[in-house]
């Protein structure tokens, strides 16, 4: 039996643009779930299917990535849902290393927002093709032509609308499909209805005229569709719809199957490894502790890049050269799991981890060890000393600290002599989630002493001693025992660099280059 083609993607957006709602409606159409819980539906006891962690259900936000699969139109689609909140950018960044396509969700009322732009830049840097879904069409928003212009000017990429709205908000009558010249009628009470444009008798004369004018404008002044530009990330196909009303989602999914990229060759050890290679290879892009609170387990999420995965196969861990058998392998639907016997390039496999794996590890077969490109870190912007309130919980405290730090959402530093624990994060919410998980997963109450420092810089060249530091610039060691300076602000950083020109400093991005 021939394996189904794989399409692996993640959705990027600003918080509240409708990312998780779109994910659920896609799963609903693919038959993977029977009813969708919405992020806002906390009163009904329903929560987003992809939000499995208890704190996510309480706060109504996604704070960790999860993995889901569906089969649609003879294709296996792997969806990596990511945190929308900016404080979890690093988790989202790592997830983007494991996908072949990104879907950018834009709120038609607000247009392109800060977090969307930040994540778009990550996709651009990695050359990931992007499809765009302009959401909340059933609300009064910006004019469709203005939204296309905003995408083109802000993101410096061409747009090609796959459909076009007929009205908006209370005036919304439907969307016109440009490829097949049909209208999907907007009716919240009725099932999906698609009819030829000439049979759309619900349209007023002025609505038909407006649509004809806008179609003509798009044909004359718009871009010509280019599959090559889409695959290169230089053009984005644009879809309009409303995820909450499940309007325009199926037409998006139908087109997604043909537009999204299949698994591509990936760079490892200086050359590109094609997916069809006979040797198996893949990399760990995420580690998640305590997905099953009853067993306190750790799962390493592996993106299969080449060859084929089989449960029980022997592989090598490139970082150490150590051989290991992959006996416990799972696929996931949020926190639900089932055993995986085999997987293809593009698939995501969860491997039981007893402490062997690190984020960025490569697993492979064959005579040569290869290493996929390392994943840069986001330099933290907030820091706090952390201690356990109960000194008798010493063992649980260290275990929880070690495991949650290995997930990569916070970074751990120690002072050189007293070995005080300092954690660094991109945003305040990460501290709150860390505190919540330490208490609920490891039964440890912790205390934060928030610091005024905002910048971390690794010492790449030169030597720093205690005499060169003070309260505004602090010397710590990272987990690899590399010296790091924490600065209160840009002024303190510039003062240090002027005073000590022989010390070369680097951000977290540069240290891995």
N, C-alpha and C positions, 0 to 999 in steps of 0.2 A: 504494500500500500504506500502510495506517495505521501510524503509529509506535507502538511498544509504550509503555505508561505507564512512567514512571520512579519508582523508590523509592530514595533515596540515604540511607544511614545509616552511623553509626560505632558501635562498641562501646566503652563506658566501663566501667572496673572497676579494682579494686585489683590490683597484681601477684599473679599465681598464682591468680586467681579462675577462670581458664579461658577468657579472652577469645579468645586466638589459636586455641585448640582448637575453640571454638564457630565461629569464622570458617571454619576448615578443613572442619568437618562440613557447614556450610551450602553451601560451594563443592562439596563432594563430592556432596551431594544435588542440586545444580543442574547437575551434570555438567561443572563447570569443571575439576576435577582427578579423577584416577583413584585415587590413594591419598594418604592424609594422613600427613605427617610430623608428629611431635609435638614440642613445645618440649623435652620431657625426653628425646627419643629420640636423643641425640647419639652413643651407642655404636653405633647401627645406621647412622649416617651420614645419617639423615633429619632434616630440620629443618622448622620451620614454613614453609609455602609463602609466607606473607606476609613472613617475615624473610629479606631478600635480601642485606643487608650482611654482610660476612665477620665483623665483630665480633659481630653478632647470633647467628650460628651458633656462634661460639666460646663465648659467654657464656650462650646460651639465653634471651635476653630480646629484646624488641622495643625498638629505640632510634630508629626513624624511622617515619613514616607511609608506608603504601603503599596502592595503589588496585587494586581488583579488580572485575570485572563477572561477573554470571551472568544467564541467562534462566530464569525459573521461572514457570509458570502464566501465560504470556502477558504477563509483566512483566519489564522490564530492571531488575535490582537492582544498584546501585553500592555497593560496600562500601569504606569508608575505614578501614583498620586503623590503629590508633594505638599509640604507645608506652604500655605500662602503667606503667612506672617513673615515680615522682613527679618525678625529676630532669628529665623531659622533658615537664612539664606544658604548657609554652608551645607545643610542637609539636602536642600534643593539642588545646589551646585553639583554635589556628588551624584545625585540621582540623574542629572542631565548627562553625566559622562556615560551612563548605561543605556541611553535611548538612541534611536536612529532618526526620530522626528519629534518636533515639539508642536503643541497646539497652544497658541496664544489667545487667551480669552480677554476681550476688552469690553468694558461697560460702555454702552452707547451714550449714556448720560455724561460720563466723566472723561471718556477718551483714554489716552495712554497715561498711566499713572507711574509713580516713581519705581515701585517694585517691578512692574512689568518691564520698564526700561532696563533696570539692572539685570534682570534675568535674560532679557533679549540679548544684551551684550555678551553674556556667557555663551548663549547659543551661537551668536555671530562668531565669537572667538573659536568655537569648536566646529564651525561649519555645519551646524545642524539645520536641515530644512524646517521651515516654519509654516504651518497653516493657521489662519486667523479665524476665530469665531467671535463676531460682534454680538454681544448678548444684551438681553433686556429690551428687545425691540418693542415689547408691549408697553414700554414707558416712553414718555416724551424725552427725546435725547437730541444729540447733535445731528445735523443733516448728514445723510450717508456720504455725499461727495466730500463734505468737510472731514469726515472720519478717514476716508481714503487718503485725502491730502495730508492729514496729520500723521498717518502711518508712514507715508512716503518721505515727508520732510523730517520727522523726528527720528525715524529708524533708518533712513537712507536705503530703502529697498522699494522695488516696484510692487504694485498691487494689481491683482486681477480678480474682480468680483465674480464669484460663481453663481450668486443669486442677487436679487435686488428687492428691497422692501417696497411694498405698495402701501404708503402711509406709515404712521408710527404712533405709538401710544394708543389713545382711544380711537384714532383714525385708522389703525392698522387693519388692512383687509387681507393681506397675504404677502407672499414673497414670489417673485418671478424667477424661475430657473433659467439662467442664460444658456447652458448647454442644450437643454431639451425643450425650451420655449413653453413650459407649463407653469401653472400657478398653484402653489400650495395655499389653500384657503385657511385663514386664521379664524378658528371658531373653538373657544375653550370648552364648549359643551359637546361638540361632536368629535368623532374619530377623524384621523388624518384624511384629508381629501385633496387629491391632486387632479387638476383638470387642464385641458388645453386653454391657452390664453383667450382664444376666440369664444370659448364657452363660459368665460368668467363673467356671468351676467350680474354679479353682485357689485361690479365696478361701475361707478358713476362716469359720465363722459369726461369730466375734468380729470379723473384719476387715470383713465386710459391715455388721455393726452399727455399728462405729466409723465407717465411711464414711457410713452413713445419718445418724448423729448429727451429723457434721461438715458434711454437705450441708445438713441442716436448720438448723444454726447459721449457715451462710453465707447461706442464703436469708432467715432472719429478722433477723440482726444485720448482715449484710454490706451493701456498697454496691450500688446499682442501676447497671448499666452505662450509661455515657453517652459516645457517640462524640465529642460536643462537648467534654466535659471532657478526654478523651484528647488531642484535637487542641490544646487549650489548655495541655496540660502539667499539668493539675490532677488527673488520674487516670492510674494506670499499670496496664495489663493485665499480669498476672503469670503466668508459665509455670514449671513445675517440670520438671527433667530432669537428665541427665548427658551433657555434651558428649563426654567421653572415651569413654563407652559408646555414643555415638550414640543415646541414649534420650531421646525427647521433642523431639528437634531438628526432625524433619519436621513434627510437629504445630505447633511454633512457627513454622516457615517458612510453612506453609499459612495460618496466621492472620496472620502478619506482612504478607503481600501485601495483605490487606484493611485492616489496622489502621494501617499506616505512612502517613505523610503524603506527598502528592504535592508537587512543587515549588510553593512559595508565593511571593506577592509579596514583594519585598525592598526595604528602604529605601535610597534613593540620592538624594543632594542634596536631602534634606528631604521627598521624596515616595516613594510605593511604586511600584515597577516590576513590573507583572504578567508572569508567564512567557509569556503569549500575545502580548505586545507584538511588533509587526512588526520593531522594531529589535533587533539583537543586542546583548547586554551580558553581561559576566561579570567576575569579579575573581580575582586571583592570591592564593591563600592559602598557598602553599608554594613554595619554590625548593629544588631538590635538585641538588647537584653530583656529578659522577662516578658516575651510575647505570650508565654503561658505562665501566669503567676503561680500556678500550682507546682510547677517544676523548676522555676527559676533558671530557665535555659537561656542560651545565647544562640542567635542565628546570624550567620554570615550570608549576606545576599551576594550571589555570584552572577555576573552577566556572562553568558556563554558567547564567545567570540568566534571560535572556529571548531571544526570537527564536530563530534557528537558526544554528549554526556551520557553515561550509563551508570546507574546506581551500583556501587561496589567497585568501580574502576579504581585503578591505582594511578595517582598523579604525583607530580613533584611541586613543592612549594618553592617558587623561584628564589625568594628572599633567603632561604636557608639551605636549599637543595635537598631538603628532607622529603622522603617518600611517604605517602599516606593513602589510605583507602577511603573513598567517599561512600560510606555505607548508609548514612542517614541524610537523605535529601528530600526536600519538600517543595511543593508549590503552594502559593498562598492566595487566599481571597480575604484581604485585610488580615485579621488574626486567625482565620480558619485555615487549616492546612491539610494536605494529603500527600502521601508518599509519591515521589517522582521516580519513575524507573528510567526514563530517557528524556533528553532535551536537545534542542537544536540551537544553532546560532541565533541570537535575538532573544532567547528565553532567559528568564530569571529563575535561578534555583536557590532555595534556602538550604544552607548546610549547617548541621549541628556543630557548634563550636565549643570546645572545652578550653579554649584559650590559645589555640594555635594561630588564629588568623588576625591580621590587622587590615584596616582600611587601606586599599591600594595594592594588596597582595595579588600576585599572578599565580594561577595554577595551570599546569600544562603537562602534556605527554610528549614523547619524542626524545631524541638524544641531546638536543640543545635546550638549555634553559632560556626562556625569553621573559621579558619584563615589560608589561604595558606601562604607558606613561603615568608618572606619579600625579597625584591629585594635590594641587596647591591648597593651602589653608587660607581662610579669611583671617586677617589680623584682628584680634579682639579689640573692642572699644570700651568695654566695661570690665572692671576687676573687683574681686572681693576676697578677703581672707575668709576661710571657712573652717569651722570647728564643730565637733560633735558635742551636743549639750550634755550627754551622759558619757563619761569617760569609760564606763564599763562596756559600752557598745563599740569598743575599739575595733574588734574583728569585723563586725557588720559594716562599720563606717568605711574601713579601708577597702572591703570587697565592693561595696556600692560605688565608692569613688572610682576605683579602678575600672569597673565594668561600664559605668556611664561615661567616663572619659574616653574609653576605647570606642564608643559609638561615634565620637567625633563632633558632637554638638556643642561641647564645651572643651576648653583647653586647660590643662593643669600645669602649674608652675610651683616650684619650691624655693624657699630662701636658702642660700648656700650653707649657712651654719646651723640654724635652728630647725630647718626643714618645715617651716610653716607652709600650709597648703594655701595656694592662691589659685582661684579659678578665673578664667577669662572667657567672655562671651561676646557675641556680636550685639545682643540686645538684652534688656531687662527681663523679658519674658522667659528667656532661657534659665535664668536664676530661679524663677518661680517654679518652672517645670522640674528643674533639678531638685529643688527642695521637696516638692510634692512626691517625686519618685523615690527619693531617699527615705521618706517617711512611709510611703505606702508599699514599696517593694522590698525595702531592707529594714524597715522598722527602726529607723534612726532619725531623731530630730536634730537638725543642724542649725547653726547660727552663722549669719553673714556679718562681716565687718566691711562695709562698702568702702572702696578706695577712691581717691580723686584722680587716679591715673587714667589716661584715655588712649595711649599709644604704646604698642609693643614693637620693639625692633631687635632683631637677632644680630649678635656680634659676629660678622663674617670674617673680619681681619682685625688684628691688633689685640691688645689685652686690656681688660677693665678690672680695676680693683676697687675695694671698698672706699678708698680715698677719693675716687672720682664720682661718688654717688652721694645723694642726700635725700631729703624727704620728697623732692620733686622728681628725682630720677632714681629708680630702684633696680638693683641687680637681682635677677632670679635665674633659675635653671628650668628649661623645659623638660619634657619626658625623656628626651634623648640626652639629657644633661648638657645641652648646648646653652651658652650664656645668652640671656635676653635682658634688655633694658626696658623698664616700664617708665614712660614719661607722663607728666601731668598734662602737657599740652604741646602744641607746635613750638611755642616760644622756648620751653625747656629743652626740646629736641634740638632746635637750631643753636641754642647756647652751648649745648654739649658738643655738637659737631664743630662749632667754631673753636672751642677750647681744646678739642682733641681730634685734630684733622687726620691723625694716623689710625684712628679707629673707624673701620668701615661697617656701616649698619645696613641691614636688609629687612624688608617686610616679610611676612609669611609667604607671600606669593613668590618673592625673589629667591628665598632661601632654597627652594626646590628646583630652581632653573638650572 
